Amino acid sequence: HAPGRPVAVRVAVGERDLEVEVTNPVEPPGTPGAADGGGRGLAGMAERVRLLRGDLDAGPHDGRWVVRARFPVDRERGASG
């Protein structure tokens, strides 16, 4: 959604969940390469995360756009049981 823009990815595995967080700077509307909001990106991600019994949060935070997905981990059965 923001070609050529810096991005940070963090993956953390805890005792009970796996968390993936992707962040990049919030771009002002009209910036070349900025997201236009016309797709189904977040809705599609939320659907897929729910299929794995997880949850998704997305939105601006401290001047950055943050997408965070959390998935339950069942150590005996695998990441999503």
N, CA, C and O atoms as a GROMACS GRO file, in nm:
protein
  324
    1HIS      N    1   0.080  -0.119   0.000
    1HIS     CA    2   0.000   0.000   0.000
    1HIS      C    3   0.084   0.126   0.000
    1HIS      O    4   0.032   0.234  -0.025
    2ALA      N    5   0.213   0.115   0.027
    2ALA     CA    6   0.301   0.232   0.030
    2ALA      C    7   0.437   0.195  -0.030
    2ALA      O    8   0.537   0.187   0.041
    3PRO      N    9   0.439   0.173  -0.162
    3PRO     CA   10   0.564   0.130  -0.226
    3PRO      C   11   0.679   0.227  -0.198
    3PRO      O   12   0.662   0.348  -0.206
    4GLY      N   13   0.795   0.172  -0.166
    4GLY     CA   14   0.914   0.252  -0.144
    4GLY      C   15   0.922   0.318  -0.009
    4GLY      O   16   1.019   0.389   0.019
    5ARG      N   17   0.824   0.298   0.076
    5ARG     CA   18   0.824   0.359   0.209
    5ARG      C   19   0.890   0.263   0.307
    5ARG      O   20   0.884   0.142   0.289
    6PRO      N   21   0.952   0.318   0.413
    6PRO     CA   22   1.014   0.229   0.513
    6PRO      C   23   0.908   0.152   0.590
    6PRO      O   24   0.797   0.201   0.614
    7VAL      N   25   0.943   0.030   0.628
    7VAL     CA   26   0.852  -0.055   0.702
    7VAL      C   27   0.931  -0.131   0.808
    7VAL      O   28   1.047  -0.166   0.787
    8ALA      N   29   0.868  -0.156   0.921
    8ALA     CA   30   0.928  -0.238   1.027
    8ALA      C   31   0.835  -0.355   1.054
    8ALA      O   32   0.714  -0.339   1.060
    9VAL      N   33   0.894  -0.472   1.072
    9VAL     CA   34   0.817  -0.593   1.100
    9VAL      C   35   0.873  -0.654   1.229
    9VAL      O   36   0.994  -0.668   1.246
   10ARG      N   37   0.781  -0.688   1.319
   10ARG     CA   38   0.820  -0.752   1.446
   10ARG      C   39   0.737  -0.878   1.462
   10ARG      O   40   0.615  -0.877   1.444
   11VAL      N   41   0.804  -0.986   1.498
   11VAL     CA   42   0.736  -1.113   1.526
   11VAL      C   43   0.776  -1.155   1.666
   11VAL      O   44   0.895  -1.162   1.697
   12ALA      N   45   0.678  -1.184   1.750
   12ALA     CA   46   0.706  -1.225   1.888
   12ALA      C   47   0.625  -1.350   1.918
   12ALA      O   48   0.505  -1.358   1.889
   13VAL      N   49   0.691  -1.448   1.978
   13VAL     CA   50   0.625  -1.571   2.017
   13VAL      C   51   0.626  -1.579   2.168
   13VAL      O   52   0.732  -1.580   2.231
   14GLY      N   53   0.507  -1.584   2.226
   14GLY     CA   54   0.493  -1.596   2.370
   14GLY      C   55   0.448  -1.735   2.407
   14GLY      O   56   0.438  -1.823   2.322
   15GLU      N   57   0.420  -1.754   2.534
   15GLU     CA   58   0.372  -1.883   2.581
   15GLU      C   59   0.236  -1.918   2.524
   15GLU      O   60   0.206  -2.035   2.500
   16ARG      N   61   0.152  -1.815   2.503
   16ARG     CA   62   0.014  -1.841   2.460
   16ARG      C   63  -0.025  -1.779   2.327
   16ARG      O   64  -0.133  -1.808   2.275
   17ASP      N   65   0.063  -1.693   2.271
   17ASP     CA   66   0.025  -1.632   2.144
   17ASP      C   67   0.146  -1.597   2.059
   17ASP      O   68   0.259  -1.588   2.106
   18LEU      N   69   0.117  -1.578   1.932
   18LEU     CA   70   0.212  -1.531   1.833
   18LEU      C   71   0.162  -1.396   1.788
   18LEU      O   72   0.045  -1.381   1.755
   19GLU      N   73   0.250  -1.296   1.787
   19GLU     CA   74   0.209  -1.162   1.746
   19GLU      C   75   0.297  -1.116   1.631
   19GLU      O   76   0.420  -1.128   1.636
   20VAL      N   77   0.233  -1.062   1.528
   20VAL     CA   78   0.302  -1.004   1.413
   20VAL      C   79   0.259  -0.859   1.405
   20VAL      O   80   0.140  -0.829   1.404
   21GLU      N   81   0.357  -0.769   1.398
   21GLU     CA   82   0.327  -0.625   1.391
   21GLU      C   83   0.404  -0.565   1.274
   21GLU      O   84   0.525  -0.586   1.261
   22VAL      N   85   0.334  -0.491   1.191
   22VAL     CA   86   0.394  -0.423   1.077
   22VAL      C   87   0.362  -0.275   1.089
   22VAL      O   88   0.246  -0.238   1.106
   23THR      N   89   0.465  -0.189   1.082
   23THR     CA   90   0.443  -0.045   1.094
   23THR      C   91   0.516   0.030   0.984
   23THR      O   92   0.619  -0.015   0.933
   24ASN      N   93   0.461   0.144   0.948
   24ASN     CA   94   0.529   0.237   0.858
   24ASN      C   95   0.474   0.376   0.883
   24ASN      O   96   0.367   0.391   0.942
   25PRO      N   97   0.545   0.480   0.838
   25PRO     CA   98   0.498   0.617   0.862
   25PRO      C   99   0.363   0.643   0.797
   25PRO      O  100   0.333   0.592   0.689
   26VAL      N  101   0.282   0.723   0.864
   26VAL     CA  102   0.154   0.766   0.807
   26VAL      C  103   0.185   0.868   0.699
   26VAL      O  104   0.255   0.967   0.723
   27GLU      N  105   0.133   0.844   0.579
   27GLU     CA  106   0.156   0.936   0.467
   27GLU      C  107   0.035   1.027   0.450
   27GLU      O  108  -0.080   0.981   0.458
   28PRO      N  109   0.059   1.155   0.428
   28PRO     CA  110  -0.054   1.246   0.404
   28PRO      C  111  -0.132   1.205   0.280
   28PRO      O  112  -0.074   1.154   0.184
   29PRO      N  113  -0.265   1.226   0.279
   29PRO     CA  114  -0.345   1.195   0.160
   29PRO      C  115  -0.287   1.266   0.038
   29PRO      O  116  -0.244   1.381   0.047
   30GLY      N  117  -0.287   1.198  -0.076
   30GLY     CA  118  -0.237   1.257  -0.199
   30GLY      C  119  -0.088   1.235  -0.220
   30GLY      O  120  -0.037   1.269  -0.327
   31THR      N  121  -0.017   1.180  -0.122
   31THR     CA  122   0.125   1.151  -0.138
   31THR      C  123   0.138   1.039  -0.240
   31THR      O  124   0.069   0.938  -0.230
   32PRO      N  125   0.227   1.055  -0.340
   32PRO     CA  126   0.245   0.946  -0.437
   32PRO      C  127   0.279   0.815  -0.366
   32PRO      O  128   0.370   0.811  -0.283
   33GLY      N  129   0.207   0.710  -0.398
   33GLY     CA  130   0.229   0.580  -0.337
   33GLY      C  131   0.150   0.558  -0.209
   33GLY      O  132   0.148   0.446  -0.158
   34ALA      N  133   0.085   0.662  -0.156
   34ALA     CA  134   0.008   0.647  -0.033
   34ALA      C  135  -0.117   0.564  -0.062
   34ALA      O  136  -0.171   0.568  -0.172
   35ALA      N  137  -0.162   0.490   0.037
   35ALA     CA  138  -0.282   0.408   0.020
   35ALA      C  139  -0.403   0.496  -0.004
   35ALA      O  140  -0.417   0.602   0.056
   36ASP      N  141  -0.490   0.451  -0.094
   36ASP     CA  142  -0.611   0.528  -0.123
   36ASP      C  143  -0.732   0.475  -0.046
   36ASP      O  144  -0.839   0.536  -0.050
   37GLY      N  145  -0.715   0.362   0.024
   37GLY     CA  146  -0.826   0.306   0.102
   37GLY      C  147  -0.932   0.240   0.018
   37GLY      O  148  -1.039   0.207   0.069
   38GLY      N  149  -0.906   0.219  -0.110
   38GLY     CA  150  -1.008   0.165  -0.199
   38GLY      C  151  -1.013   0.013  -0.207
   38GLY      O  152  -1.098  -0.041  -0.277
   39GLY      N  153  -0.923  -0.057  -0.138
   39GLY     CA  154  -0.920  -0.203  -0.149
   39GLY      C  155  -0.988  -0.271  -0.033
   39GLY      O  156  -1.061  -0.209   0.044
   40ARG      N  157  -0.964  -0.402  -0.023
   40ARG     CA  158  -1.018  -0.482   0.087
   40ARG      C  159  -0.906  -0.535   0.174
   40ARG      O  160  -0.922  -0.638   0.240
   41GLY      N  161  -0.794  -0.468   0.176
   41GLY     CA  162  -0.676  -0.515   0.247
   41GLY      C  163  -0.701  -0.548   0.393
   41GLY      O  164  -0.679  -0.662   0.434
   42LEU      N  165  -0.746  -0.452   0.472
   42LEU     CA  166  -0.767  -0.475   0.614
   42LEU      C  167  -0.882  -0.572   0.639
   42LEU      O  168  -0.872  -0.658   0.727
   43ALA      N  169  -0.989  -0.558   0.564
   43ALA     CA  170  -1.102  -0.651   0.581
   43ALA      C  171  -1.060  -0.794   0.547
   43ALA      O  172  -1.096  -0.888   0.618
   44GLY      N  173  -0.983  -0.810   0.441
   44GLY     CA  174  -0.934  -0.942   0.403
   44GLY      C  175  -0.840  -1.000   0.507
   44GLY      O  176  -0.847  -1.119   0.539
   45MET      N  177  -0.750  -0.915   0.560
   45MET     CA  178  -0.659  -0.962   0.665
   45MET      C  179  -0.738  -1.005   0.788
   45MET      O  180  -0.711  -1.109   0.847
   46ALA      N  181  -0.836  -0.924   0.827
   46ALA     CA  182  -0.916  -0.956   0.946
   46ALA      C  183  -0.989  -1.089   0.929
   46ALA      O  184  -0.996  -1.168   1.023
   47GLU      N  185  -1.043  -1.116   0.810
   47GLU     CA  186  -1.110  -1.243   0.784
   47GLU      C  187  -1.015  -1.360   0.801
   47GLU      O  188  -1.050  -1.460   0.863
   48ARG      N  189  -0.896  -1.347   0.748
   48ARG     CA  190  -0.798  -1.456   0.755
   48ARG      C  191  -0.749  -1.477   0.897
   48ARG      O  192  -0.730  -1.591   0.940
   49VAL      N  193  -0.729  -1.369   0.970
   49VAL     CA  194  -0.684  -1.380   1.109
   49VAL      C  195  -0.792  -1.449   1.194
   49VAL      O  196  -0.760  -1.534   1.277
   50ARG      N  197  -0.918  -1.412   1.172
   50ARG     CA  198  -1.028  -1.475   1.247
   50ARG      C  199  -1.037  -1.625   1.219
   50ARG      O  200  -1.072  -1.703   1.307
   51LEU      N  201  -1.007  -1.666   1.095
   51LEU     CA  202  -1.009  -1.808   1.062
   51LEU      C  203  -0.912  -1.887   1.149
   51LEU      O  204  -0.933  -2.006   1.174
   52LEU      N  205  -0.807  -1.821   1.196
   52LEU     CA  206  -0.707  -1.886   1.282
   52LEU      C  207  -0.730  -1.851   1.429
   52LEU      O  208  -0.640  -1.864   1.512
   53ARG      N  209  -0.853  -1.805   1.461
   53ARG     CA  210  -0.894  -1.771   1.597
   53ARG      C  211  -0.812  -1.655   1.657
   53ARG      O  212  -0.798  -1.646   1.778
   54GLY      N  213  -0.761  -1.569   1.572
   54GLY     CA  214  -0.682  -1.455   1.619
   54GLY      C  215  -0.760  -1.326   1.615
   54GLY      O  216  -0.880  -1.324   1.589
   55ASP      N  217  -0.689  -1.217   1.641
   55ASP     CA  218  -0.751  -1.085   1.630
   55ASP      C  219  -0.654  -0.989   1.563
   55ASP      O  220  -0.532  -1.007   1.568
   56LEU      N  221  -0.712  -0.888   1.500
   56LEU     CA  222  -0.636  -0.791   1.422
   56LEU      C  223  -0.671  -0.650   1.468
   56LEU      O  224  -0.788  -0.617   1.484
   57ASP      N  225  -0.569  -0.569   1.488
   57ASP     CA  226  -0.586  -0.427   1.517
   57ASP      C  227  -0.508  -0.350   1.412
   57ASP      O  228  -0.398  -0.390   1.375
   58ALA      N  229  -0.565  -0.240   1.362
   58ALA     CA  230  -0.495  -0.159   1.263
   58ALA      C  231  -0.538  -0.015   1.276
   58ALA      O  232  -0.656   0.014   1.301
   59GLY      N  233  -0.443   0.076   1.260
   59GLY     CA  234  -0.475   0.217   1.263
   59GLY      C  235  -0.353   0.301   1.297
   59GLY      O  236  -0.245   0.248   1.323
   60PRO      N  237  -0.371   0.432   1.295
   60PRO     CA  238  -0.259   0.522   1.324
   60PRO      C  239  -0.225   0.521   1.473
   60PRO      O  240  -0.313   0.510   1.558
   61HIS      N  241  -0.095   0.533   1.501
   61HIS     CA  242  -0.047   0.539   1.639
   61HIS      C  243   0.088   0.611   1.639
   61HIS      O  244   0.185   0.562   1.580
   62ASP      N  245   0.095   0.725   1.706
   62ASP     CA  246   0.221   0.801   1.718
   62ASP      C  247   0.287   0.829   1.584
   62ASP      O  248   0.408   0.812   1.570
   63GLY      N  249   0.209   0.871   1.484
   63GLY     CA  250   0.265   0.908   1.354
   63GLY      C  251   0.299   0.791   1.264
   63GLY      O  252   0.359   0.809   1.158
   64ARG      N  253   0.261   0.672   1.304
   64ARG     CA  254   0.287   0.553   1.224
   64ARG      C  255   0.155   0.478   1.203
   64ARG      O  256   0.063   0.489   1.284
   65TRP      N  257   0.148   0.402   1.096
   65TRP     CA  258   0.035   0.313   1.072
   65TRP      C  259   0.076   0.177   1.125
   65TRP      O  260   0.181   0.124   1.087
   66VAL      N  261  -0.004   0.120   1.213
   66VAL     CA  262   0.031  -0.006   1.279
   66VAL      C  263  -0.075  -0.112   1.248
   66VAL      O  264  -0.194  -0.089   1.264
   67VAL      N  265  -0.028  -0.227   1.203
   67VAL     CA  266  -0.114  -0.343   1.184
   67VAL      C  267  -0.058  -0.452   1.275
   67VAL      O  268   0.058  -0.490   1.262
   68ARG      N  269  -0.141  -0.501   1.365
   68ARG     CA  270  -0.096  -0.601   1.463
   68ARG      C  271  -0.194  -0.718   1.463
   68ARG      O  272  -0.315  -0.700   1.481
   69ALA      N  273  -0.141  -0.837   1.441
   69ALA     CA  274  -0.221  -0.959   1.444
   69ALA      C  275  -0.170  -1.049   1.556
   69ALA      O  276  -0.050  -1.067   1.573
   70ARG      N  277  -0.264  -1.104   1.631
   70ARG     CA  278  -0.231  -1.197   1.738
   70ARG      C  279  -0.304  -1.330   1.713
   70ARG      O  280  -0.422  -1.332   1.680
   71PHE      N  281  -0.229  -1.438   1.729
   71PHE     CA  282  -0.283  -1.571   1.707
   71PHE      C  283  -0.258  -1.656   1.831
   71PHE      O  284  -0.150  -1.648   1.890
   72PRO      N  285  -0.355  -1.738   1.872
   72PRO     CA  286  -0.331  -1.828   1.985
   72PRO      C  287  -0.231  -1.936   1.946
   72PRO      O  288  -0.228  -1.982   1.832
   73VAL      N  289  -0.151  -1.977   2.043
   73VAL     CA  290  -0.054  -2.083   2.021
   73VAL      C  291  -0.087  -2.199   2.114
   73VAL      O  292  -0.098  -2.182   2.235
   74ASP      N  293  -0.103  -2.314   2.055
   74ASP     CA  294  -0.120  -2.437   2.131
   74ASP      C  295   0.008  -2.517   2.107
   74ASP      O  296   0.025  -2.577   2.001
   75ARG      N  297   0.097  -2.517   2.204
   75ARG     CA  298   0.229  -2.579   2.188
   75ARG      C  299   0.221  -2.727   2.148
   75ARG      O  300   0.311  -2.778   2.082
   76GLU      N  301   0.115  -2.795   2.188
   76GLU     CA  302   0.103  -2.937   2.157
   76GLU      C  303   0.047  -2.962   2.018
   76GLU      O  304   0.078  -3.064   1.957
   77ARG      N  305  -0.036  -2.870   1.966
   77ARG     CA  306  -0.104  -2.892   1.839
   77ARG      C  307  -0.054  -2.802   1.727
   77ARG      O  308  -0.093  -2.824   1.612
   78GLY      N  309   0.029  -2.703   1.754
   78GLY     CA  310   0.076  -2.611   1.652
   78GLY      C  311   0.025  -2.472   1.676
   78GLY      O  312  -0.046  -2.448   1.775
   79ALA      N  313   0.060  -2.379   1.588
   79ALA     CA  314   0.035  -2.236   1.610
   79ALA      C  315  -0.111  -2.204   1.634
   79ALA      O  316  -0.141  -2.125   1.724
   80SER      N  317  -0.203  -2.260   1.558
   80SER     CA  318  -0.344  -2.220   1.574
   80SER      C  319  -0.433  -2.337   1.615
   80SER      O  320  -0.555  -2.329   1.607
   81GLY      N  321  -0.371  -2.444   1.658
   81GLY     CA  322  -0.451  -2.557   1.710
   81GLY      C  323  -0.515  -2.630   1.600
   81GLY      O  324  -0.586  -2.728   1.624
   0.00000   0.00000   0.00000
